[in-house]
Every structure is written in C-alpha cells, then in structure tokens.
C-alpha cells in the first residue's frame, strides 16, 4: 500500500482565500456574526479538504480520498488512459496540475498527486496496458 498526497497549488489557495476574505469584509463592521461564522466554517471545511486529499494504491486498487466528501475505489485494471491536464473542473485535487484517469470506457476522475511520475510508474507496473498522454511541452 502506497499513499500519494495531493499537490497543493498556491494559486488555488489564493483564489479560495480571496473569495472568503472578500465576502467577509462587509461582515466585519458592523459585525454580522452569523455571516462571519459561516465564512469561518467554509474556510475550515475547505482547509480540511485540501489537507486531507490523497490517493492510495492498495494492491490492484486506486483509492481516491478527499476529506469525508470523496472516497472512491477504482480497479487499476479498468484504467484505460491517464493524461495530464490543467482542467479547472471540480475534482478531488488540490492543484490545477492534474491527471485525468479514464476507466471503464466512459468514467473519469481528476487527481493531482504530488509526485506524478512515481504515481504513473506505479500504476503502469500494475496495468502496463494503460495509455499515458503527456501535455506537449514546448522547448524554447
């Protein structure tokens, strides 16, 4: 069993903080305590998700975990394609530097393991048939 923590993007954290702080500013003077309490609870919830998002390879299964919201188990032998993406679609990923995992023909999930290379190598050892699609990199 190997645990891969999610990479956390500073840009994502800054966007979230800007939204939460921006929505809290009008609630400070005069203090609107219910609104401030809601903002604090949202901040705690999002922090919990960011800090508790990880991926576990256990035998032939990939377990995707994001706080208490996401707990998905995927058979690695059903994975068809793993491709690099910067999609901003909501996902159990704490970074915009993501991998899209396509499994069982039409299902997919976005994840963001901190060490993408090690993660890809690990699942390729389990299922060598997985097609890996890297983003094209321009060399200047």
DSSP file (Angstrom, degrees, kcal/mol; ACC not computed):
  #  RESIDUE AA STRUCTURE BP1 BP2  ACC     N-H-->O    O-->H-N    N-H-->O    O-->H-N    TCO  KAPPA ALPHA  PHI   PSI    X-CA   Y-CA   Z-CA
    1    1 A X              0   0    0      0, 0.0     2,-0.4     0, 0.0    57,-0.2   0.000 360.0 360.0 360.0 128.4    0.0    0.0    0.0
    2    2 A X  E     -A   57   0A   0     55,-2.2    55,-2.8     2,-0.0     2,-0.5  -0.992 360.0-149.7-130.1 129.7    1.4    3.4   -1.1
    3    3 A X  E     -A   56   0A   0     -2,-0.4     2,-0.6    53,-0.2    53,-0.2  -0.847   7.1-166.8-101.6 129.8   -0.1    6.8   -0.2
    4    4 A X  E     -A   55   0A   0     51,-3.9    51,-2.4    -2,-0.5    -2,-0.0  -0.944  15.0-144.6-115.4 108.7    0.3    9.7   -2.6
    5    5 A X  E     -A   54   0A   0     -2,-0.6   109,-2.8    49,-0.2   110,-0.3  -0.350  26.8-102.7 -69.4 154.1   -0.6   13.1   -1.1
    6    6 A X  B     -D  113   0B   0     47,-2.0   107,-0.3   107,-0.2     2,-0.2  -0.517  30.3-117.4 -75.6 142.0   -2.2   15.7   -3.4
    7    7 A X        -     0   0    0    105,-3.7     2,-0.5    -2,-0.2    87,-0.4  -0.578  28.1-142.5 -71.5 141.8   -0.1   18.5   -4.7
    8    8 A X        -     0   0    0     -2,-0.2     2,-0.4    85,-0.1    87,-0.3  -0.951   6.8-143.9-114.0 121.8   -1.5   21.8   -3.4
    9    9 A X     >  -     0   0    0     85,-2.6     4,-1.9    -2,-0.5     5,-0.1  -0.683   5.4-149.4 -84.1 130.4   -1.4   24.8   -5.8
   10   10 A X  H  > S+     0   0    0     -2,-0.4     4,-2.7     1,-0.2     5,-0.2   0.867  99.9  58.2 -63.3 -35.3   -0.7   28.2   -4.2
   11   11 A X  H  > S+     0   0    0      1,-0.2     4,-2.2     2,-0.2    -1,-0.2   0.894 105.6  48.7 -63.5 -38.7   -2.9   29.8   -6.9
   12   12 A X  H  > S+     0   0    0      2,-0.2     4,-2.3     1,-0.2    -1,-0.2   0.914 112.1  48.5 -65.8 -42.6   -5.9   27.7   -5.8
   13   13 A X  H  X S+     0   0    0     -4,-1.9     4,-2.7     1,-0.2    -2,-0.2   0.905 111.4  50.3 -63.5 -41.8   -5.3   28.6   -2.2
   14   14 A X  H  X S+     0   0    0     -4,-2.7     4,-2.6     2,-0.2    -2,-0.2   0.908 110.3  49.6 -64.5 -42.2   -5.0   32.3   -3.1
   15   15 A X  H  X S+     0   0    0     -4,-2.2     4,-2.1     2,-0.2    -2,-0.2   0.935 113.3  46.2 -61.4 -46.7   -8.3   32.2   -5.1
   16   16 A X  H  X S+     0   0    0     -4,-2.3     4,-2.5     1,-0.2    -2,-0.2   0.929 114.3  47.3 -63.0 -45.9  -10.1   30.5   -2.2
   17   17 A X  H  X S+     0   0    0     -4,-2.7     4,-3.2     1,-0.2     5,-0.4   0.894 110.1  53.4 -63.5 -39.7   -8.7   32.9    0.4
   18   18 A X  H  X S+     0   0    0     -4,-2.6     4,-2.4    -5,-0.2    -1,-0.2   0.910 111.4  45.9 -61.8 -42.1   -9.6   35.9   -1.8
   19   19 A X  H  X S+     0   0    0     -4,-2.1     4,-2.1     2,-0.2    -2,-0.2   0.937 116.9  43.3 -66.1 -46.7  -13.2   34.8   -2.1
   20   20 A X  H  X S+     0   0    0     -4,-2.5     4,-1.1     2,-0.2    -2,-0.2   0.931 118.8  42.7 -68.1 -45.1  -13.6   34.0    1.6
   21   21 A X  H  X S+     0   0    0     -4,-3.2     4,-1.7    -5,-0.2     3,-0.4   0.918 113.5  53.2 -66.6 -42.5  -11.8   37.2    2.8
   22   22 A X  H  X S+     0   0    0     -4,-2.4     4,-0.6    -5,-0.4    -1,-0.2   0.879 110.9  46.0 -59.9 -38.6  -13.6   39.3    0.2
   23   23 A X  H  < S+     0   0    0     -4,-2.1    -1,-0.2     1,-0.2    -2,-0.2   0.704 112.3  52.7 -77.8 -18.1  -17.0   38.0    1.3
   24   24 A X  H >< S+     0   0    0     -4,-1.1     3,-1.3    -3,-0.4     4,-0.5   0.745  89.4  77.5 -86.9 -24.7  -16.1   38.6    5.0
   25   25 A X  H >X S+     0   0    0     -4,-1.7     3,-1.5     1,-0.3     4,-0.6   0.908  93.9  48.0 -55.7 -48.1  -15.0   42.2    4.7
   26   26 A X  T 3< S+     0   0    0     -4,-0.6    -1,-0.3     1,-0.2    -2,-0.1   0.694 108.6  58.4 -67.0 -13.5  -18.6   43.6    4.5
   27   27 A X  T <4>S+     0   0    0     -3,-1.3     5,-2.7    -4,-0.2    -1,-0.2   0.508  92.2  70.1 -91.0  -4.5  -19.4   41.5    7.6
   28   28 A X  T <45S+     0   0    0     -3,-1.5     2,-0.5    -4,-0.5     3,-0.2   0.907  86.4  63.7 -82.8 -43.7  -16.8   42.9    9.8
   29   29 A X  T  <5S+     0   0    0     -4,-0.6    -1,-0.3     1,-0.4     2,-0.1  -0.933 119.9  15.9-132.3 110.7  -18.1   46.5   10.5
   30   30 A X  T   5S-     0   0    0     -2,-0.5    -1,-0.4    -3,-0.2     2,-0.1   0.621 114.2-116.5 -72.0 151.9  -20.6   46.4   11.9
   31   31 A X  T   5 -     0   0    0     -3,-0.2     2,-0.7    -2,-0.1    -3,-0.2  -0.349  25.1-166.9 -64.7 127.3  -20.0   42.7   12.9
   32   32 A X     >< -     0   0    0     -5,-2.7     4,-2.2     1,-0.2     3,-0.5  -0.842   9.2-170.5-111.3  90.2  -22.5   40.3   11.4
   33   33 A X  H  > S+     0   0    0     -2,-0.7     4,-2.8     1,-0.2     5,-0.2   0.827  77.9  53.8 -58.8 -42.3  -21.6   37.3   13.5
   34   34 A X  H  > S+     0   0    0      1,-0.2     4,-2.1     2,-0.2    -1,-0.2   0.921 112.4  46.2 -60.4 -40.4  -23.7   34.7   11.7
   35   35 A X  H  > S+     0   0    0     -3,-0.5     4,-2.2     2,-0.2    -2,-0.2   0.913 113.6  47.8 -66.3 -43.1  -22.1   35.6    8.3
   36   36 A X  H  X S+     0   0    0     -4,-2.2     4,-2.4     2,-0.2    -2,-0.2   0.896 110.9  52.0 -64.1 -39.9  -18.6   35.6    9.8
   37   37 A X  H  X S+     0   0    0     -4,-2.8     4,-2.5    -5,-0.2    -1,-0.2   0.901 108.6  50.7 -63.5 -40.8  -19.2   32.3   11.4
   38   38 A X  H  X S+     0   0    0     -4,-2.1     4,-2.5    -5,-0.2    -2,-0.2   0.925 109.9  50.2 -63.1 -43.8  -20.4   30.8    8.1
   39   39 A X  H  X S+     0   0    0     -4,-2.2     4,-2.4     1,-0.2    -2,-0.2   0.912 111.1  48.9 -60.4 -42.3  -17.2   32.1    6.4
   40   40 A X  H  X S+     0   0    0     -4,-2.4     4,-2.5     2,-0.2    -1,-0.2   0.912 111.3  49.5 -64.2 -41.7  -15.0   30.6    9.1
   41   41 A X  H  X S+     0   0    0     -4,-2.5     4,-2.5     2,-0.2    -2,-0.2   0.896 111.0  49.6 -64.8 -39.2  -16.9   27.3    8.8
   42   42 A X  H  X S+     0   0    0     -4,-2.5     4,-2.7     2,-0.2     5,-0.2   0.918 111.1  49.9 -64.1 -43.0  -16.4   27.3    5.0
   43   43 A X  H  X S+     0   0    0     -4,-2.4     4,-2.4     2,-0.2    -2,-0.2   0.910 111.9  47.3 -62.1 -43.2  -12.7   28.1    5.4
   44   44 A X  H  X S+     0   0    0     -4,-2.5     4,-2.4     2,-0.2    -2,-0.2   0.917 113.0  49.5 -63.7 -43.7  -12.3   25.2    7.9
   45   45 A X  H  X S+     0   0    0     -4,-2.5     4,-2.1     2,-0.2    -2,-0.2   0.935 113.5  44.6 -62.0 -48.1  -14.2   22.8    5.6
   46   46 A X  H  X S+     0   0    0     -4,-2.7     4,-2.7     2,-0.2    -1,-0.2   0.897 112.7  52.1 -65.4 -39.8  -12.1   23.8    2.5
   47   47 A X  H  X S+     0   0    0     -4,-2.4     4,-2.6    -5,-0.2    -1,-0.2   0.912 108.0  52.4 -61.1 -41.9   -8.9   23.6    4.5
   48   48 A X  H  X S+     0   0    0     -4,-2.4     4,-1.3     1,-0.2    19,-0.2   0.922 111.1  46.9 -58.9 -44.9   -9.9   20.1    5.7
   49   49 A X  H  < S+     0   0    0     -4,-2.1     3,-0.3     1,-0.2    18,-0.3   0.934 113.1  48.1 -63.8 -46.0  -10.4   19.0    2.1
   50   50 A X  H >< S+     0   0    0     -4,-2.7     3,-0.7     1,-0.2    -2,-0.2   0.899 116.8  42.1 -62.5 -40.8   -7.1   20.5    0.9
   51   51 A X  H 3< S+     0   0    0     -4,-2.6    -1,-0.2     1,-0.2    -2,-0.2   0.644 117.2  47.4 -83.1 -14.2   -5.1   18.9    3.7
   52   52 A X  T 3< S+     0   0    0     -4,-1.3    15,-2.7    -3,-0.3     2,-0.6  -0.138  80.2 113.2-121.0  37.4   -6.9   15.5    3.5
   53   53 A X  E <   + B   0  66A   0     -3,-0.7   -47,-2.0    13,-0.3     2,-0.3  -0.952  39.2 135.7-108.5 122.7   -6.9   14.8   -0.2
   54   54 A X  E     -AB   5  65A   0     11,-2.5    11,-2.7    -2,-0.6     2,-0.4  -0.956  43.4-128.2-157.7 171.3   -4.7   11.9   -1.1
   55   55 A X  E     -AB   4  64A   0    -51,-2.4   -51,-3.9    -2,-0.3     2,-0.4  -0.993  17.1-161.3-133.1 134.5   -4.6    8.8   -3.3
   56   56 A X  E     -AB   3  63A   0      7,-2.6     7,-3.3    -2,-0.4     2,-0.7  -0.962   9.4-155.1-120.8 131.5   -3.7    5.3   -2.2
   57   57 A X  E     +AB   2  62A   0    -55,-2.8   -55,-2.2    -2,-0.4     2,-0.5  -0.931  22.1 173.9-102.5 113.2   -2.6    2.4   -4.4
   58   58 A X  E >   - B   0  61A   0      3,-2.7     3,-1.6    -2,-0.7     2,-0.4  -0.925  60.5 -54.3-125.0 102.8   -3.6   -0.8   -2.4
   59   59 A X  T 3  S-     0   0    0     -2,-0.5    67,-0.0     1,-0.3     0, 0.0  -0.531 122.9 -16.9  66.0-123.1   -3.0   -4.0   -4.4
   60   60 A X  T 3  S+     0   0    0     -2,-0.4    16,-3.0    -3,-0.1    17,-0.5   0.169 121.8  91.6 -98.0  16.8   -4.9   -3.6   -7.7
   61   61 A X  E <   -BC  58  75A   0     -3,-1.6    -3,-2.7    14,-0.2     2,-0.5  -0.906  59.4-152.0-120.9 142.6   -7.0   -0.7   -6.5
   62   62 A X  E     -BC  57  74A   0     12,-3.2    12,-3.1    -2,-0.4     2,-0.6  -0.952  16.1-160.6-105.1 122.1   -6.6    3.1   -6.5
   63   63 A X  E     -BC  56  73A   0     -7,-3.3    -7,-2.6    -2,-0.5     2,-0.6  -0.925   0.6-160.0-107.1 121.6   -8.4    4.8   -3.6
   64   64 A X  E     -BC  55  72A   0      8,-3.2     8,-2.5    -2,-0.6     2,-0.4  -0.901  14.8-178.1-103.3 121.2   -9.2    8.5   -4.1
   65   65 A X  E     +BC  54  71A   0    -11,-2.7   -11,-2.5    -2,-0.6     2,-0.3  -0.976  17.1 170.2-127.5 129.9   -9.9   10.2   -0.8
   66   66 A X  E >>  -BC  53  70A   0      4,-2.3     4,-1.7    -2,-0.4     3,-1.6  -0.805  64.2 -69.5-139.1  95.7  -10.8   13.9   -0.2
   67   67 A X  T 34 S-     0   0    0    -15,-2.7    -1,-0.3    -2,-0.3   -13,-0.1  -0.303  96.0 -43.0  56.4-138.1  -11.8   14.5    3.4
   68   68 A X  T 34 S+     0   0    0      1,-0.1    -1,-0.3    -3,-0.1     3,-0.1   0.317 132.7  74.4-101.4   6.4  -15.1   12.9    4.1
   69   69 A X  T <4 S+     0   0    0     -3,-1.6     2,-0.5     1,-0.2    -2,-0.2   0.892  97.6  34.5 -86.5 -44.0  -16.6   14.0    0.8
   70   70 A X  E  <  +C   66   0A   0     -4,-1.7    -4,-2.3     2,-0.0    -1,-0.2  -0.954  51.0 156.2-120.8 130.6  -14.9   11.7   -1.7
   71   71 A X  E     +C   65   0A   0     -2,-0.5     2,-0.4    -6,-0.2    -6,-0.2  -0.658  21.5 166.3-148.2  86.7  -14.0    8.0   -1.1
   72   72 A X  E     -C   64   0A   0     -8,-2.5    -8,-3.2    -2,-0.2     2,-0.5  -0.879  22.3-157.9-113.9 135.2  -13.7    6.3   -4.5
   73   73 A X  E     -C   63   0A   0     -2,-0.4     2,-0.4   -10,-0.2   -10,-0.2  -0.954  12.9-174.3-114.9 122.8  -12.2    2.9   -5.2
   74   74 A X  E     -C   62   0A   0    -12,-3.1   -12,-3.2    -2,-0.5     2,-0.6  -0.964  26.6-127.2-121.6 129.5  -11.1    2.2   -8.8
   75   75 A X  E >   -C   61   0A   0     -2,-0.4     3,-2.2   -14,-0.2     4,-0.3  -0.650  17.5-146.7 -71.6 118.5   -9.8   -1.1  -10.1
   76   76 A X  G >  S+     0   0    0    -16,-3.0     3,-1.3    -2,-0.6    -1,-0.2   0.781  95.8  66.3 -61.0 -27.4   -6.5   -0.2  -11.7
   77   77 A X  G 3  S+     0   0    0    -17,-0.5    -1,-0.3     1,-0.2   -16,-0.1   0.624  97.4  55.0 -70.6 -11.1   -7.0   -2.9  -14.3
   78   78 A X  G <  S+     0   0    0     -3,-2.2    26,-2.1    26,-0.0    27,-0.4   0.460  81.4 111.2 -96.7  -2.6  -10.0   -0.9  -15.6
   79   79 A X  E <   +E  103   0C   0     -3,-1.3    24,-0.3    -4,-0.3     3,-0.1  -0.572  37.1 172.2 -75.1 130.3   -7.9    2.2  -16.2
   80   80 A X  E     +     0   0C   0     22,-3.1    51,-2.8     1,-0.3     2,-0.4   0.821  60.9  15.1-102.9 -47.7   -7.6    2.9  -19.9
   81   81 A X  E     -Ef 102 131C   0     21,-1.4    21,-2.9    49,-0.2     2,-0.4  -0.984  48.6-168.4-136.4 141.1   -5.9    6.3  -20.1
   82   82 A X  E     +Ef 101 132C   0     49,-2.7    51,-2.8    -2,-0.4     2,-0.4  -0.989  24.1 175.8-124.1 120.5   -4.0    8.6  -17.8
   83   83 A X  E     -Ef 100 133C   0     17,-2.3    17,-3.4    -2,-0.4     2,-0.2  -0.964  31.4-117.4-130.6 144.5   -3.5   12.1  -19.2
   84   84 A X  E     +E   99   0C   0     49,-2.5     2,-0.3    -2,-0.4    15,-0.2  -0.534  43.9 164.2 -73.9 141.2   -2.0   15.3  -17.9
   85   85 A X  E     -E   98   0C   0     13,-2.6    13,-2.5    -2,-0.2    50,-0.0  -0.984  43.0-151.7-153.4 160.3   -4.5   18.2  -17.7
   86   86 A X        +     0   0    0     -2,-0.3    11,-0.1    11,-0.2    13,-0.1  -0.039  44.6 155.1-119.6  27.0   -4.9   21.7  -16.2
   87   87 A X        -     0   0    0      1,-0.1    -2,-0.1    11,-0.1    11,-0.0  -0.224  37.8-152.7 -57.9 142.7   -8.7   21.4  -16.1
   88   88 A X        +     0   0    0      2,-0.1    -1,-0.1     0, 0.0     3,-0.1   0.260  50.2 131.6-101.8  11.1  -10.4   23.5  -13.5
   89   89 A X  S    S-     0   0    0      1,-0.1    21,-0.0     0, 0.0    -2,-0.0  -0.346  74.3 -89.4 -60.4 142.7  -13.4   21.2  -13.2
   90   90 A X        +     0   0    0      2,-0.1     2,-0.3     1,-0.0    20,-0.1  -0.306  68.7 146.9 -56.2 132.7  -14.3   20.5   -9.6
   91   91 A X        -     0   0    0      2,-0.3     2,-2.5    -3,-0.1    20,-0.1  -0.983  64.4 -88.4-162.0 162.3  -12.4   17.4   -8.5
   92   92 A X  S    S+     0   0    0     18,-0.4    20,-0.4    -2,-0.3     2,-0.4  -0.397  91.1 109.1 -76.7  64.7  -10.7   15.7   -5.6
   93   93 A X        -     0   0    0     -2,-2.5    -2,-0.3    18,-0.2   -85,-0.1  -0.990  57.1-158.9-144.5 129.5   -7.5   17.5   -6.5
   94   94 A X  S    S+     0   0    0     -2,-0.4   -85,-2.6   -87,-0.4     2,-0.3   0.129  77.6  53.9 -97.0  20.5   -5.8   20.4   -4.6
   95   95 A X  S    S-     0   0    0    -87,-0.3   -87,-0.1   -83,-0.1   -88,-0.1  -0.974  73.7-132.5-147.3 157.1   -3.9   21.6   -7.6
   96   96 A X  S    S+     0   0    0     -2,-0.3     2,-1.2     1,-0.1    -1,-0.0   0.540  92.1  88.6 -86.6  -7.8   -4.5   22.6  -11.2
   97   97 A X  S    S+     0   0    0    -11,-0.1     2,-0.2    15,-0.1   -11,-0.2  -0.752  73.1 161.9 -88.4  92.2   -1.6   20.4  -12.2
   98   98 A X  E     -E   85   0C   0    -13,-2.5   -13,-2.6    -2,-1.2     2,-0.4  -0.634  44.1-137.4-121.2 165.8   -3.8   17.3  -12.6
   99   99 A X  E     -EG  84 111C   0     12,-3.1    12,-2.5   -15,-0.2     2,-0.6  -0.986  17.8-146.6-118.0 133.6   -4.1   13.8  -14.1
  100  100 A X  E     -EG  83 110C   0    -17,-3.4   -17,-2.3    -2,-0.4     2,-0.6  -0.898  12.8-159.5 -98.3 125.4   -7.3   12.7  -15.7
  101  101 A X  E     -EG  82 109C   0      8,-3.0     8,-1.6    -2,-0.6     2,-0.5  -0.920   2.9-164.1-107.8 117.9   -7.9    9.0  -15.2
  102  102 A X  E     +EG  81 108C   0    -21,-2.9   -22,-3.1    -2,-0.6   -21,-1.4  -0.892  18.8 166.9-102.1 127.1  -10.3    7.4  -17.6
  103  103 A X  E  >  +EG  79 107C   0      4,-2.6     4,-1.8    -2,-0.5   -24,-0.2  -0.953  52.8  18.8-139.7 156.7  -11.6    4.0  -16.6
  104  104 A X  T  4 S-     0   0    0    -26,-2.1     2,-2.5    -2,-0.3    -1,-0.2   0.888 116.6 -77.5  48.8  47.8  -14.3    1.6  -17.6
  105  105 A X  T  4 S+     0   0    0    -27,-0.4    -1,-0.2     1,-0.2   -26,-0.0  -0.331 126.0  27.4  69.1 -60.8  -14.7    3.3  -21.0
  106  106 A X  T  4 S+     0   0    0     -2,-2.5     2,-0.3    -3,-0.1    -1,-0.2   0.357  95.9  94.8-121.0   5.7  -16.7    6.4  -20.0
  107  107 A X  E  <  +G  103   0C   0     -4,-1.8    -4,-2.6    -3,-0.1     2,-0.3  -0.747  45.8 170.4 -97.7 145.9  -15.8    7.2  -16.4
  108  108 A X  E     -G  102   0C   0     -2,-0.3     2,-0.3    -6,-0.2    -6,-0.2  -0.992  15.5-169.8-150.8 159.7  -13.1    9.6  -15.4
  109  109 A X  E     -G  101   0C   0     -8,-1.6    -8,-3.0    -2,-0.3     2,-0.5  -0.990  19.3-133.1-147.1 145.8  -11.8   11.4  -12.4
  110  110 A X  E     +G  100   0C   0     -2,-0.3   -18,-0.4   -10,-0.2     2,-0.3  -0.877  30.7 168.8-102.6 132.7   -9.2   14.2  -11.9
  111  111 A X  E     -G   99   0C   0    -12,-2.5   -12,-3.1    -2,-0.5   -18,-0.2  -0.887  26.1-151.7-135.1 166.8   -6.5   13.9   -9.3
  112  112 A X        -     0   0    0    -20,-0.4  -105,-3.7    -2,-0.3   -18,-0.2  -0.477  15.2-173.2-141.1  68.8   -3.3   15.7   -8.5
  113  113 A X  B     -D    6   0B   0   -107,-0.3     3,-0.4     1,-0.1  -107,-0.2  -0.377  28.2-131.0 -63.6 141.3   -0.6   13.5   -6.9
  114  114 A X  S    S+     0   0    0   -109,-2.8     2,-0.8     1,-0.3    -1,-0.1   0.906 105.1  41.4 -58.8 -43.8    2.4   15.5   -5.7
  115  115 A X  S  > S+     0   0    0   -110,-0.3     4,-2.2     1,-0.2    -1,-0.3  -0.765  70.5 171.7-107.8  85.4    4.8   13.0   -7.4
  116  116 A X  H  > S+     0   0    0     -2,-0.8     4,-2.9    -3,-0.4     5,-0.2   0.884  75.0  54.3 -62.6 -40.1    3.0   12.4  -10.8
  117  117 A X  H  > S+     0   0    0      1,-0.2     4,-2.6     2,-0.2    -1,-0.2   0.941 111.2  43.5 -62.3 -48.8    6.0   10.5  -12.3
  118  118 A X  H  > S+     0   0    0      2,-0.2     4,-2.3     1,-0.2    -1,-0.2   0.902 114.5  51.6 -63.1 -40.9    6.2    8.0   -9.4
  119  119 A X  H  X S+     0   0    0     -4,-2.2     4,-2.2     2,-0.2     5,-0.2   0.938 111.8  45.4 -61.2 -48.4    2.4    7.6   -9.3
  120  120 A X  H  X S+     0   0    0     -4,-2.9     4,-2.3     1,-0.2    -2,-0.2   0.922 112.6  51.0 -62.8 -44.7    2.2    6.9  -13.1
  121  121 A X  H  X S+     0   0    0     -4,-2.6     4,-1.7    -5,-0.2    -1,-0.2   0.901 109.4  52.4 -58.4 -40.8    5.1    4.4  -12.9
  122  122 A X  H  X S+     0   0    0     -4,-2.3     4,-1.2     1,-0.2    -2,-0.2   0.934 112.3  41.9 -64.0 -48.3    3.3    2.6  -10.0
  123  123 A X  H  X S+     0   0    0     -4,-2.2     4,-2.8     1,-0.2    -1,-0.2   0.827 111.1  57.4 -71.7 -28.4    0.0    2.2  -11.8
  124  124 A X  H  < S+     0   0    0     -4,-2.3    -1,-0.2    -5,-0.2    -2,-0.2   0.833 102.4  55.5 -67.9 -31.6    1.8    1.2  -15.1
  125  125 A X  H  < S+     0   0    0     -4,-1.7     3,-0.3    -5,-0.2    -1,-0.2   0.866 113.2  41.7 -66.3 -34.2    3.6   -1.6  -13.2
  126  126 A X  H  < S+     0   0    0     -4,-1.2     2,-0.4     1,-0.3    -2,-0.2   0.901 133.9  18.3 -78.8 -42.5    0.1   -2.9  -12.1
  127  127 A X    ><  -     0   0    0     -4,-2.8     3,-1.6    -5,-0.1    -1,-0.3  -0.807  63.7-179.4-132.6  91.4   -1.5   -2.4  -15.5
  128  128 A X  T 3  S+     0   0    0     -2,-0.4    -1,-0.1    -3,-0.3    -4,-0.1   0.614  76.6  72.9 -67.3 -10.6    1.0   -2.0  -18.4
  129  129 A X  T 3   +     0   0    0      2,-0.1    -1,-0.3   -50,-0.1     2,-0.1   0.578  68.5 116.5 -79.8  -9.1   -1.8   -1.5  -20.9
  130  130 A X    <   -     0   0    0     -3,-1.6     2,-0.5    -7,-0.2   -49,-0.2  -0.401  63.8-135.8 -64.0 130.2   -2.6    2.0  -19.6
  131  131 A X  E     -f   81   0C   0    -51,-2.8   -49,-2.7    -2,-0.1     2,-0.5  -0.764  15.5-152.3 -87.1 129.6   -2.0    4.7  -22.2
  132  132 A X  E     -f   82   0C   0     -2,-0.5     2,-0.6   -51,-0.2   -49,-0.2  -0.906   8.7-168.0-106.4 126.2   -0.2    7.7  -20.8
  133  133 A X  E     -f   83   0C   0    -51,-2.8   -49,-2.5    -2,-0.5     2,-0.3  -0.946   5.8-165.2-117.9 112.8   -0.8   11.0  -22.5
  134  134 A X        -     0   0    0     -2,-0.6     2,-0.1   -51,-0.2     3,-0.1  -0.670  28.6-105.7 -93.3 149.8    1.5   13.9  -21.6
  135  135 A X        -     0   0    0     -2,-0.3     2,-0.2     1,-0.1    -1,-0.1  -0.452  46.1-100.6 -65.6 145.7    0.8   17.5  -22.4
  136  136 A X        -     0   0    0     -2,-0.1     2,-0.5     1,-0.0    -1,-0.1  -0.524  38.2-149.2 -70.4 135.4    3.0   18.7  -25.2
  137  137 A X        -     0   0    0     -2,-0.2     2,-0.4    -3,-0.1    -1,-0.0  -0.922   2.7-142.2-111.4 126.7    5.9   20.7  -23.9
  138  138 A X        -     0   0    0     -2,-0.5     2,-0.6     2,-0.0    -2,-0.0  -0.729  10.0-152.2 -87.2 132.3    7.4   23.5  -25.9
  139  139 A X              0   0    0     -2,-0.4    -2,-0.0     1,-0.1    -1,-0.0  -0.919 360.0 360.0-105.3 121.6   11.2   23.8  -25.7
  140  140 A X              0   0    0     -2,-0.6    -1,-0.1     0, 0.0    -2,-0.0   0.456 360.0 360.0 -89.4 360.0   12.4   27.3  -26.2
